[in-house]
Amino acid sequence: MVASPTRGKKRARHLRFIRSLPCCICGMVPSEAAHVRLNAAETGKLQALGQKPDDMWSVPLCAAHHREDNEAQHRIGERAFWAKHRIDPLALARLLFEATGTPELGEKISRQARRLAAQTNG
């Protein structure tokens, strides 16, 4: 059975948590809650085209990596951005959602993502 797209759920507490974390690419603060719009049936994440995803599918990105730089997520597209940094944004978002409310764990998860990105880009 194929899952149908779902409307994104608002989760203010989780978004505050994401914004409290350093950027998962460079470690800068403050960060923005970058919603992952990619679909993946195996994760149960499906959304209609043009629809904002559930807030659980967000990761911390600084303004530069999210939307400002020439190589930002919004400028080069999600697939290219995450492939460049060799990070699975859906796995990262799920881990961070499970860690909501636990700053130390959230920072550890973000730090692990930065290490992966640094190995790729360094």
Sequence and secondary structure as in RCSB ss.txt:
>XXXX:A:sequence
MVASPTRGKKRARHLRFIRSLPCCICGMVPSEAAHVRLNAAETGKLQALGQKPDDMWSVPLCAAHHREDNEAQHR
IGERAFWAKHRIDPLALARLLFEATGTPELGEKISRQARRLAAQTNG
>XXXX:A:secstr
           HHHHHHHHHS  TTT  SS EEEE    BGGGTB   TT    TTSEEEE HIIIIISTTSHHH
H HHHHHHHHT  HHHHHHHHHHTTT HHHHHHHHHHHHHHHHHHH 
